[in-house]
Amino acid sequence: MITAGGCSGMNRLGKTDAITFGDFQLDLVEGMLRKRGTAVPLSPKEFETLRLLVEKSPHLVTKDEFIARIWPDTFVGESSLARNISVLRKLIGEEWIETVAKRGYRFRRPIALVDSGEGTIVPGVAQLGIDSRVQGLSHWYLWILAVAALVVAALSLVFWSQKHRAGSIPELRFKQLTLNSNQKPVHSGVISPDGKYLAYTDLDGIHLQLIETDQTRTIARTLATNDSRLWKVVGWLAGSTSFVANLYLPDQNEQSIWLYSILGESPQKLRDHAEAWSTSRDGSLIAFGSKFLRTGPLELWIMDARGEHEEKLVEADLNTSLQDARFSPDGQWLAYVRHVDIEDNTEQILETRSLRLGQTNRIISTRQICDHFWLPDGRLIYGLPESADPSNSNYWTLHMDPHSGRADSSPRRLTNWAGFDLARSAQPRMEGDWYS
């Protein structure tokens, strides 16, 4: 079985209808460019040239990418591309499009996305290149993004300062690391401890991205289009050269834990009939669930990075399942969710458990807990839906006493989002003021 991610088990994001920049609006539905509401005449090829530039803003679009996207079945020279660029510069202004000598072009100014759900304008994030695996899709779908593609790793929280007034909601900034279509959304993603790599998964397999250059290579690949196997990246081990991932086989109702190396070594199976949940901050321990029934795993275990020295920490009864155990920053506590389902009455309890003393604490109890993780300063972050609709969820925080494993502060709201369905795959990493 596969445990659900997020409150509802899926992420949602409204379709992007248009992109705005300056006085212009690029209408993706009608295929038109407008300036202050007035249509600007563009040929279909000129429109697609501008669209590709904006989609990848502020990154470089190479000449080969333009030709493959705009003239996929026609042999054309670079003069056709240069002519389109010249027309666009005359229409929107020279300052918008930068020439990168002998390589291609770059869109230089800020953009904003117009969301079809409420007609709101959403600030644009740094757009990465569209993977060649989705270039064959109809262009109507290239801007239908899964919320999971904002990770995948990596949705970031930045605080004005480490100490701020109680009740204040911090400023948020976003950096997009992947760009997957609605057909192949990102399922999970974790940044390495050294901040250099993003390991993430989609329907095609497991991929490794060098964050500085956006270069990506595939670590494990789906064998065929009807291959039902799915992966989920869980966490990195010490040294940032290997990571733990779950392999799910839905057709066989099985899951297993694997160790993958970025150095080219063969994958190593650590455990059958188990699901890894997290790795400790120092990369020495793995928390996982085992003994699956219909509702989920009944047992919480830990083992070392080689898959040895297993120890069972928690065992639930038949009306209860355990979910998503996360290590505290010092590795002395695990926070996990106990899901209780008795006669259609559902309760989710966030608990902590001491690895050394065996002590268990009940932290909060509610109908749904969307997500939870620890920050390096000892705070426990958890997500709660605003109402019965799990697509409106927000983060809350509690400061935890490292000795007792109990909260020593009142809950404080961190975010004020609308339309966010928080995924369980969040794995925080701190770099300065950034949490991803």
C-alpha positions as CSV (number, residue, x, y, z in Angstrom):
1,M,0.0,0.0,0.0
2,I,1.0,3.6,-0.4
3,T,0.4,6.1,2.3
4,A,-1.3,9.3,1.2
5,G,0.7,12.5,1.0
6,G,-0.7,15.8,2.4
7,C,-4.1,16.2,3.9
8,S,-5.9,15.1,0.8
9,G,-3.2,12.9,-0.8
10,M,-2.8,15.3,-3.7
11,N,-1.7,18.8,-4.6
12,R,-3.7,21.3,-6.6
13,L,-2.8,24.5,-8.4
14,G,-5.1,26.6,-10.6
15,K,-4.3,26.8,-14.3
16,T,-2.2,29.8,-15.3
17,D,-4.2,31.7,-17.9
18,A,-1.8,34.6,-18.6
19,I,1.6,36.0,-17.8
20,T,2.1,39.7,-17.2
21,F,5.3,41.9,-17.6
22,G,5.3,45.7,-17.5
23,D,2.3,46.9,-19.5
24,F,2.0,43.6,-21.4
25,Q,-0.1,40.5,-20.8
26,L,0.6,37.2,-22.6
27,D,-2.7,35.4,-22.9
28,L,-2.0,31.7,-22.9
29,V,-5.6,30.7,-23.5
30,E,-6.3,32.9,-26.5
31,G,-2.7,32.9,-27.8
32,M,-2.5,36.7,-27.9
33,L,-0.3,39.5,-26.6
34,R,-2.0,42.6,-25.2
35,K,-0.6,46.0,-24.2
36,R,-2.9,47.8,-21.7
37,G,-5.7,45.7,-23.0
38,T,-5.1,46.3,-26.7
39,A,-4.1,43.3,-28.8
40,V,-0.6,43.4,-30.3
41,P,-0.3,41.5,-33.6
42,L,2.0,38.5,-33.5
43,S,2.3,35.5,-35.8
44,P,2.0,32.0,-34.1
45,K,5.8,31.5,-34.3
46,E,6.5,34.9,-32.8
47,F,4.0,34.2,-30.0
48,E,5.7,30.8,-29.2
49,T,9.1,32.5,-29.3
50,L,8.0,35.0,-26.6
51,R,6.2,32.4,-24.6
52,L,9.3,30.2,-24.4
53,L,11.4,33.1,-23.3
54,V,8.9,34.0,-20.6
55,E,8.5,30.4,-19.4
56,K,12.2,30.1,-18.7
57,S,12.7,33.6,-17.3
58,P,15.3,34.5,-16.1
59,H,17.2,31.5,-17.5
60,L,18.9,31.3,-20.9
61,V,17.0,29.7,-23.8
62,T,19.5,28.2,-26.2
63,K,19.0,28.5,-30.0
64,D,18.6,24.7,-30.2
65,E,15.8,24.9,-27.6
66,F,14.0,27.5,-29.7
67,I,14.3,25.5,-32.9
68,A,13.2,22.2,-31.2
69,R,10.2,23.9,-29.7
70,I,9.0,26.2,-32.4
71,W,10.1,24.4,-35.6
72,P,10.1,20.7,-34.4
73,D,9.5,19.2,-37.8
74,T,11.1,21.8,-40.1
75,F,14.6,22.5,-41.0
76,V,15.3,26.2,-40.4
77,G,18.4,28.3,-39.9
78,E,19.1,30.7,-37.1
79,S,18.0,33.6,-39.3
80,S,14.3,32.6,-38.6
81,L,14.9,32.8,-34.9
82,A,16.8,36.1,-35.2
83,R,13.9,37.6,-37.2
84,N,11.4,36.6,-34.5
85,I,13.5,38.1,-31.8
86,S,13.9,41.4,-33.8
87,V,10.1,41.6,-34.2
88,L,9.6,41.1,-30.5
89,R,12.1,43.7,-29.5
90,K,10.4,46.3,-31.7
91,L,7.0,45.4,-30.1
92,I,7.8,45.2,-26.4
93,G,11.2,47.0,-26.1
94,E,14.8,46.2,-26.5
95,E,15.4,46.0,-22.7
96,W,13.3,42.9,-22.2
97,I,15.3,40.4,-24.3
98,E,19.1,39.9,-23.8
99,T,21.3,38.3,-26.4
100,V,23.8,35.8,-25.0
101,A,26.5,35.6,-27.6
102,K,26.6,32.4,-29.7
103,R,24.2,30.7,-27.3
104,G,20.7,32.2,-27.3
105,Y,18.5,34.7,-25.5
106,R,17.2,35.5,-22.0
107,F,14.1,37.3,-20.8
108,R,15.5,39.9,-18.3
109,R,12.6,41.5,-16.4
110,P,10.2,40.3,-13.6
111,I,7.0,38.4,-14.6
112,A,3.8,37.5,-12.8
113,L,1.4,34.6,-13.4
114,V,-2.4,35.1,-13.6
115,D,-4.2,32.3,-11.8
116,S,-7.4,31.1,-13.5
117,G,-9.0,30.1,-10.1
118,E,-9.6,33.6,-8.7
119,G,-8.1,35.8,-11.4
120,T,-5.4,36.9,-9.0
121,I,-1.8,37.8,-10.0
122,V,0.8,35.6,-8.4
123,P,4.4,36.8,-8.4
124,G,6.5,34.9,-10.8
125,V,9.3,32.6,-9.5
126,A,12.5,31.7,-11.3
127,Q,11.4,29.5,-14.1
128,L,13.6,26.5,-15.0
129,G,13.8,24.9,-18.4
130,I,11.1,22.6,-19.5
131,D,12.4,19.1,-19.5
132,S,12.7,17.5,-22.9
133,R,10.5,14.7,-21.7
134,V,7.5,17.0,-21.7
135,Q,8.3,19.0,-24.8
136,G,6.1,16.8,-26.9
137,L,3.0,17.7,-24.9
138,S,0.5,20.2,-26.3
139,H,1.5,23.7,-25.4
140,W,-1.8,24.2,-23.6
141,Y,-0.5,22.0,-20.8
142,L,3.0,23.3,-20.3
143,W,1.8,25.9,-17.8
144,I,-0.5,23.6,-15.8
145,L,1.8,23.0,-12.9
146,A,1.4,20.7,-10.0
147,V,1.9,22.2,-6.6
148,A,4.4,19.4,-6.0
149,A,6.6,20.9,-8.7
150,L,7.3,23.8,-6.4
151,V,9.8,21.4,-4.3
152,V,9.9,19.3,-5.0
153,A,11.6,20.3,-3.2
154,A,11.7,23.3,-2.5
155,L,9.3,25.6,-0.9
156,S,11.1,28.1,1.3
157,L,10.3,30.1,4.3
158,V,12.4,33.2,5.2
159,F,12.0,35.0,8.4
160,W,12.6,38.7,9.0
161,S,14.7,37.6,12.0
162,Q,15.0,34.7,14.4
163,K,13.3,36.7,17.1
164,H,10.1,38.4,16.0
165,R,6.9,39.6,17.6
166,A,4.5,36.9,18.7
167,G,1.6,36.5,16.3
168,S,3.5,38.1,13.4
169,I,3.4,36.3,10.0
170,P,6.9,36.3,8.4
171,E,7.6,37.4,4.9
172,L,7.7,34.5,2.4
173,R,9.8,34.1,-0.7
174,F,9.8,31.2,-3.1
175,K,12.4,29.6,-5.3
176,Q,11.3,27.0,-7.9
177,L,13.8,24.2,-8.5
178,T,11.8,22.0,-10.9
179,L,9.3,22.5,-13.7
180,N,7.2,19.4,-14.4
181,S,3.9,19.3,-16.3
182,N,0.6,18.2,-14.9
183,Q,1.2,14.9,-16.6
184,K,4.3,14.1,-14.7
185,P,4.2,16.0,-11.3
186,V,7.0,15.8,-8.8
187,H,6.2,13.3,-6.0
188,S,9.0,14.1,-3.5
189,G,12.2,15.9,-3.2
190,V,15.0,16.4,-0.6
191,I,18.0,18.8,-0.7
192,S,21.3,17.3,0.4
193,P,22.9,18.5,3.7
194,D,25.6,20.4,1.8
195,G,23.0,22.2,-0.3
196,K,24.5,21.1,-3.6
197,Y,21.9,18.5,-4.8
198,L,18.2,18.0,-5.1
199,A,17.0,14.4,-5.3
200,Y,13.5,14.2,-6.6
201,T,11.0,11.8,-8.1
202,D,8.3,11.8,-10.7
203,L,6.6,9.2,-12.9
204,D,9.8,8.7,-14.9
205,G,11.9,7.7,-11.8
206,I,14.5,9.3,-9.5
207,H,16.4,12.3,-10.6
208,L,19.5,14.2,-9.3
209,Q,19.8,17.9,-9.9
210,L,22.9,20.0,-9.3
211,I,21.2,23.1,-7.9
212,E,23.9,25.6,-8.9
213,T,23.7,24.7,-12.7
214,D,20.2,23.0,-12.9
215,Q,21.9,20.0,-14.6
216,T,19.9,16.9,-14.0
217,R,20.5,13.2,-14.5
218,T,18.3,10.1,-13.8
219,I,19.3,7.7,-11.0
220,A,16.5,5.2,-11.5
221,R,14.1,5.0,-14.4
222,T,10.7,3.6,-14.9
223,L,11.0,0.7,-17.3
224,A,8.0,1.2,-19.5
225,T,4.9,3.4,-19.8
226,N,2.8,0.8,-18.1
227,D,5.3,0.3,-15.3
228,S,3.5,1.1,-12.0
229,R,6.5,1.5,-9.8
230,L,6.8,4.7,-7.9
231,W,9.6,6.2,-5.8
232,K,9.8,8.6,-2.9
233,V,13.0,10.3,-1.7
234,V,13.1,10.3,2.1
235,G,16.5,11.7,3.2
236,W,20.2,12.0,2.8
237,L,22.9,10.2,4.7
238,A,26.2,11.6,6.0
239,G,28.5,13.0,3.4
240,S,25.8,14.0,0.9
241,T,26.8,11.2,-1.4
242,S,23.8,8.8,-0.8
243,F,20.2,9.0,0.0
244,V,17.3,6.8,1.1
245,A,14.2,6.2,-1.1
246,N,11.1,4.1,-1.0
247,L,10.1,1.9,-3.9
248,Y,6.4,1.2,-4.2
249,L,4.9,-1.5,-6.3
250,P,1.1,-0.8,-6.2
251,D,0.2,-3.8,-8.4
252,Q,1.8,-6.1,-5.8
253,N,0.8,-4.0,-2.8
254,E,4.4,-3.9,-1.7
255,Q,7.0,-1.3,-0.6
256,S,10.7,-1.5,0.2
257,I,13.5,0.8,1.3
258,W,16.6,1.4,-0.9
259,L,19.9,3.2,-0.6
260,Y,21.0,5.1,-3.8
261,S,24.5,6.6,-4.4
262,I,25.3,9.6,-6.5
263,L,28.7,8.2,-7.2
264,G,27.5,5.5,-9.6
265,E,27.4,2.6,-7.2
266,S,24.6,0.0,-7.6
267,P,21.4,0.6,-5.5
268,Q,21.2,-1.4,-2.3
269,K,18.0,-2.8,-0.8
270,L,17.9,-2.1,2.9
271,R,14.5,-3.7,3.9
272,D,11.5,-5.3,2.3
273,H,7.8,-4.7,3.4
274,A,8.7,-1.4,5.0
275,E,8.5,2.3,4.4
276,A,11.2,4.8,5.4
277,W,10.0,8.1,6.8
278,S,13.1,10.2,7.6
279,T,16.8,10.2,8.3
280,S,18.5,11.7,11.3
281,R,20.2,15.1,10.9
282,D,23.7,13.4,11.1
283,G,22.6,10.7,8.6
284,S,23.3,7.8,10.9
285,L,19.7,6.6,11.5
286,I,16.6,5.8,9.5
287,A,13.1,5.8,10.9
288,F,10.6,3.5,9.1
289,G,7.2,1.9,9.4
290,S,6.5,-1.8,9.2
291,K,3.7,-4.4,9.6
292,F,1.2,-2.9,7.2
293,L,-2.5,-3.4,7.5
294,R,-5.3,-1.7,5.6
295,T,-5.0,1.6,7.5
296,G,-1.2,1.7,7.4
297,P,1.9,0.6,9.3
298,L,1.4,-0.5,12.9
299,E,5.0,-0.4,14.0
300,L,7.7,2.4,14.2
301,W,11.3,1.2,13.9
302,I,14.8,2.7,13.6
303,M,17.9,1.2,12.0
304,D,21.4,2.4,11.1
305,A,22.5,3.7,7.7
306,R,23.5,0.2,6.5
307,G,20.0,-1.2,7.3
308,E,21.3,-3.0,10.5
309,H,20.7,-2.8,14.2
310,E,17.0,-2.5,14.0
311,E,15.0,-1.4,17.0
312,K,11.2,-1.3,17.4
313,L,10.1,1.9,19.2
314,V,6.3,2.0,19.0
315,E,3.5,-0.5,18.2
316,A,-0.1,0.5,17.6
317,D,-3.3,-1.5,18.0
318,L,-5.5,-2.6,15.1
319,N,-7.6,0.6,15.1
320,T,-4.5,2.7,14.8
321,S,-1.8,3.4,12.3
322,L,1.5,5.3,12.5
323,Q,2.7,7.9,10.0
324,D,5.7,10.1,9.2
325,A,8.2,9.8,12.0
326,R,10.7,12.7,12.0
327,F,14.0,13.1,13.9
328,S,14.6,16.1,16.2
329,P,17.7,18.1,15.4
330,D,19.7,16.4,18.2
331,G,18.5,13.0,17.1
332,Q,17.1,12.2,20.6
333,W,13.4,12.4,19.8
334,L,11.0,11.3,17.0
335,A,7.8,13.2,16.2
336,Y,5.1,11.1,14.5
337,V,1.4,11.0,13.8
338,R,-0.9,8.4,15.4
339,H,-4.0,8.0,13.2
340,V,-7.0,6.6,15.1
341,D,-10.0,5.4,13.2
342,I,-12.9,3.9,15.2
343,E,-16.4,3.7,13.8
344,D,-15.9,6.5,11.3
345,N,-14.5,8.8,14.0
346,T,-11.1,9.9,12.9
347,E,-8.4,11.5,15.1
348,Q,-4.8,12.3,14.4
349,I,-2.4,12.8,17.3
350,L,1.0,14.3,17.0
351,E,3.3,12.5,19.5
352,T,7.0,12.6,20.4
353,R,9.0,9.6,21.6
354,S,12.4,9.6,23.2
355,L,14.9,7.2,21.6
356,R,16.9,6.9,24.8
357,L,14.3,6.8,27.5
358,G,11.2,5.5,25.7
359,Q,9.1,8.4,27.0
360,T,6.1,9.3,24.9
361,N,4.3,12.7,24.8
362,R,1.0,13.7,23.3
363,I,1.5,17.2,21.6
364,I,-1.7,18.0,19.7
365,S,-4.9,16.2,18.7
366,T,-7.1,17.1,15.8
367,R,-8.9,15.6,12.8
368,Q,-6.1,16.3,10.3
369,I,-2.4,17.0,10.5
370,C,-1.1,17.8,7.1
371,D,2.6,17.9,7.7
372,H,5.2,18.1,10.4
373,F,8.9,18.6,10.8
374,W,11.6,20.0,13.1
375,L,13.7,23.1,12.5
376,P,17.3,23.3,13.7
377,D,16.5,25.7,16.5
378,G,14.2,23.1,18.2
379,R,10.8,24.3,16.9
380,L,8.3,21.7,15.7
381,I,6.4,22.9,12.6
382,Y,3.0,21.3,11.7
383,G,0.3,21.9,9.1
384,L,-3.4,22.2,9.8
385,P,-6.3,22.7,7.4
386,E,-8.3,25.9,7.8
387,S,-11.6,24.1,7.3
388,A,-13.0,20.9,5.9
389,D,-11.2,21.7,2.6
390,P,-7.6,20.5,2.9
391,S,-6.5,22.7,0.0
392,N,-6.5,25.6,2.5
393,S,-3.7,24.7,4.9
394,N,-1.2,26.6,7.0
395,Y,1.8,26.1,9.1
396,W,1.9,26.5,12.9
397,T,4.9,26.2,15.3
398,L,5.7,25.1,18.8
399,H,9.0,25.4,20.6
400,M,10.0,22.0,22.1
401,D,11.9,21.4,25.3
402,P,14.8,19.2,24.2
403,H,14.9,17.4,27.5
404,S,11.2,16.5,28.0
405,G,10.1,16.4,24.4
406,R,7.1,18.6,25.3
407,A,6.1,22.0,24.0
408,D,7.3,24.9,26.2
409,S,5.4,27.6,24.2
410,S,1.9,28.3,22.9
411,P,1.1,27.4,19.3
412,R,1.9,30.3,16.9
413,R,0.7,30.6,13.3
414,L,3.5,30.9,10.8
415,T,1.7,31.3,7.4
416,N,-1.4,32.9,6.0
417,W,-1.8,31.0,2.8
418,A,-4.9,30.4,0.7
419,G,-5.1,27.5,-1.7
420,F,-2.1,25.5,-0.4
421,D,-2.4,21.8,0.2
422,L,0.7,21.0,2.3
423,A,2.6,17.9,1.2
424,R,4.0,15.4,3.7
425,S,7.3,15.2,1.8
426,A,8.7,18.4,3.3
427,Q,12.3,17.9,4.6
428,P,13.6,21.2,6.0
429,R,17.1,22.4,5.5
430,M,18.5,25.7,6.8
431,E,20.9,27.9,4.9
432,G,21.1,31.3,6.5
433,D,17.5,32.5,6.8
434,W,16.2,29.9,4.2
435,Y,14.2,26.8,5.1
436,S,13.5,24.5,2.2
